[in-house]
């Protein structure tokens, strides 16, 4: 469990700098430049992600069950995860209506993904992993909304093209299908369906 916790602290910690220390981040970027900041951010993120993967694998092997989720929660999680993948894709496809309406589809996608996985998994390791991501997404969503209201975050373009929305939905659905039916079992060791 310690490796999982260290990975979460590194990964979510570096992703929380704008939530808890935005002024410090701005000063560091001004002093050292955006390149070194992005490089350090990337290294810490990748290290944290690798530790999360290794730590969660080990923690799952020796964890305590807190509850036994009903079987139907697996189907709900599949649906939630499909929506999450579409939202994440929408964050990267410019000019789509999903991003124009939701403003922050990436963070909302993480919330939905984490909530779905909390519903379908009831061990201590699951609560630590998915609960941490859900808590981070809630805090990050609030921080982004505050920055946007204060004019410190660029506004999201209104409108959006139907064709680009179809691209976002298609890309998200394809990525979800590849992950749900092939990669999840190979990478995580659990087949969702």
C-alpha positions as CSV (number, residue, x, y, z in Angstrom):
1,X,0.0,0.0,0.0
2,X,2.9,2.4,0.7
3,X,4.0,2.3,-3.0
4,X,0.4,3.2,-4.1
5,X,0.3,6.0,-1.6
6,X,3.6,7.5,-2.7
7,X,2.5,7.2,-6.3
8,X,-0.8,9.0,-5.5
9,X,1.0,11.8,-3.6
10,X,3.4,12.3,-6.5
11,X,0.9,12.1,-9.3
12,X,-2.0,13.9,-7.7
13,X,0.3,16.3,-5.9
14,X,1.9,17.6,-9.1
15,X,-1.6,17.8,-10.7
16,X,-2.8,19.8,-7.6
17,X,-0.3,22.6,-7.8
18,X,-2.8,24.9,-9.5
19,X,-5.3,24.0,-6.9
20,X,-3.2,24.7,-3.8
21,X,-0.2,26.7,-5.0
22,X,-1.0,28.5,-8.2
23,X,1.0,31.6,-7.2
24,X,4.1,29.5,-6.5
25,X,3.7,27.8,-9.9
26,X,3.5,31.1,-11.6
27,X,6.6,32.3,-9.9
28,X,8.6,29.2,-10.7
29,X,7.6,29.3,-14.4
30,X,8.5,33.0,-14.5
31,X,11.9,32.3,-13.0
32,X,12.8,29.2,-14.8
33,X,10.7,29.2,-17.9
34,X,7.8,26.9,-19.1
35,X,10.2,24.2,-20.5
36,X,11.8,23.2,-17.3
37,X,8.4,23.4,-15.5
38,X,6.8,21.1,-18.0
39,X,9.8,18.7,-18.0
40,X,9.7,18.4,-14.2
41,X,5.9,18.1,-14.2
42,X,6.2,15.3,-16.8
43,X,8.9,13.4,-14.9
44,X,7.1,13.5,-11.6
45,X,3.7,12.6,-13.2
46,X,5.2,9.6,-15.0
47,X,7.0,8.4,-11.9
48,X,3.8,8.8,-9.8
49,X,1.8,7.0,-12.4
50,X,4.3,4.1,-12.6
51,X,4.2,3.8,-8.8
52,X,0.4,3.9,-8.8
53,X,0.3,1.0,-11.3
54,X,2.8,-1.1,-9.3
55,X,1.4,-0.1,-5.9
56,X,-2.2,-0.8,-6.9
57,X,-1.3,-4.2,-8.3
58,X,0.5,-5.1,-5.0
59,X,-2.2,-3.6,-2.8
60,X,-5.0,-5.5,-4.6
61,X,-3.2,-8.8,-3.9
62,X,-3.3,-8.1,-0.1
63,X,-6.2,-5.9,0.7
64,X,-9.3,-6.0,2.9
65,X,-12.8,-6.1,1.5
66,X,-15.0,-3.3,2.9
67,X,-18.2,-4.3,1.0
68,X,-19.3,-6.7,-1.8
69,X,-20.8,-4.6,-4.6
70,X,-23.8,-6.0,-6.4
71,X,-23.1,-7.4,-9.9
72,X,-25.2,-4.7,-11.6
73,X,-22.6,-2.1,-10.5
74,X,-20.2,-3.5,-13.0
75,X,-22.6,-2.6,-15.8
76,X,-23.1,0.9,-14.4
77,X,-19.3,1.3,-14.2
78,X,-19.0,0.3,-17.8
79,X,-21.5,3.0,-18.8
80,X,-19.8,5.6,-16.6
81,X,-16.4,4.7,-18.0
82,X,-17.7,5.1,-21.6
83,X,-19.0,8.6,-20.7
84,X,-15.7,9.3,-19.0
85,X,-13.7,8.3,-22.1
86,X,-15.9,10.5,-24.3
87,X,-15.4,13.4,-22.0
88,X,-11.6,13.0,-21.9
89,X,-11.6,12.8,-25.8
90,X,-13.8,16.0,-25.9
91,X,-11.2,17.8,-23.8
92,X,-8.7,17.3,-26.7
93,X,-10.8,17.7,-29.8
94,X,-11.0,21.4,-30.4
95,X,-14.3,23.1,-31.2
96,X,-16.7,20.4,-30.0
97,X,-20.0,21.1,-28.3
98,X,-19.3,18.8,-25.3
99,X,-16.3,21.0,-24.3
100,X,-18.2,24.2,-25.1
101,X,-21.1,23.2,-22.8
102,X,-19.2,21.4,-20.0
103,X,-16.1,23.6,-20.0
104,X,-14.0,21.0,-18.2
105,X,-14.8,17.6,-19.6
106,X,-11.5,16.1,-18.6
107,X,-12.1,16.7,-14.9
108,X,-15.7,15.6,-15.2
109,X,-14.5,12.4,-16.9
110,X,-12.1,11.7,-14.1
111,X,-15.0,12.2,-11.6
112,X,-17.3,9.8,-13.4
113,X,-14.5,7.2,-13.9
114,X,-13.6,7.3,-10.2
115,X,-17.2,7.2,-9.0
116,X,-18.0,4.3,-11.2
117,X,-15.0,2.3,-10.0
118,X,-15.9,3.1,-6.4
119,X,-19.4,1.7,-7.0
120,X,-18.1,-1.6,-8.4
121,X,-15.1,-2.2,-6.2
122,X,-15.2,-2.5,-2.4
123,X,-11.7,-3.1,-1.1
124,X,-9.4,-0.8,0.8
125,X,-7.0,-0.5,-2.2
126,X,-9.9,0.5,-4.4
127,X,-11.2,3.1,-2.0
128,X,-7.7,4.6,-1.7
129,X,-7.1,4.7,-5.4
130,X,-10.5,5.7,-6.8
131,X,-11.4,7.8,-3.8
132,X,-8.2,9.8,-4.1
133,X,-8.9,10.5,-7.8
134,X,-12.5,11.5,-7.0
135,X,-11.4,13.9,-4.2
136,X,-8.8,15.4,-6.5
137,X,-11.3,15.9,-9.3
138,X,-13.8,17.6,-7.0
139,X,-11.1,20.0,-5.7
140,X,-9.6,20.6,-9.1
141,X,-13.0,21.3,-10.7
142,X,-13.8,23.9,-8.0
143,X,-10.4,25.5,-8.4
144,X,-10.7,25.8,-12.2
145,X,-14.2,27.3,-11.8
146,X,-12.9,29.9,-9.3
147,X,-9.9,30.8,-11.6
148,X,-12.3,31.2,-14.6
149,X,-14.7,33.4,-12.6
150,X,-11.7,35.5,-11.5
151,X,-10.5,35.9,-15.1
152,X,-7.3,33.9,-14.3
153,X,-8.3,31.0,-16.5
154,X,-9.0,31.5,-20.2
155,X,-12.7,31.1,-21.2
156,X,-13.8,28.1,-23.2
157,X,-15.0,28.9,-26.7
158,X,-18.8,28.8,-27.0
159,X,-20.7,26.9,-29.7
160,X,-18.9,24.0,-31.2
161,X,-19.2,22.0,-34.4
162,X,-21.4,18.9,-34.8
163,X,-18.7,17.2,-36.9
164,X,-16.1,17.8,-34.2
165,X,-18.4,16.5,-31.5
166,X,-18.9,13.3,-33.5
167,X,-15.1,13.0,-33.7
168,X,-14.9,13.4,-30.0
169,X,-17.6,10.9,-29.3
170,X,-16.2,8.4,-31.8
171,X,-12.7,8.7,-30.5
172,X,-13.8,8.3,-26.9
173,X,-16.0,5.3,-27.7
174,X,-13.3,3.6,-29.7
175,X,-10.7,4.2,-26.9
176,X,-13.2,2.9,-24.4
177,X,-13.9,-0.2,-26.4
178,X,-10.2,-1.0,-26.9
179,X,-9.6,-0.5,-23.2
180,X,-12.7,-2.3,-21.9
181,X,-12.6,-5.3,-24.1
182,X,-8.8,-5.8,-24.5
183,X,-6.4,-3.5,-22.6
184,X,-8.1,-3.6,-19.1
185,X,-7.6,-7.3,-18.7
186,X,-4.0,-7.2,-20.0
187,X,-2.9,-4.1,-18.1
188,X,-5.0,-4.3,-14.9
189,X,-5.5,-8.1,-14.8
190,X,-9.3,-7.8,-14.5
191,X,-11.8,-8.2,-17.4
192,X,-14.6,-5.7,-17.0
193,X,-17.0,-7.7,-19.2
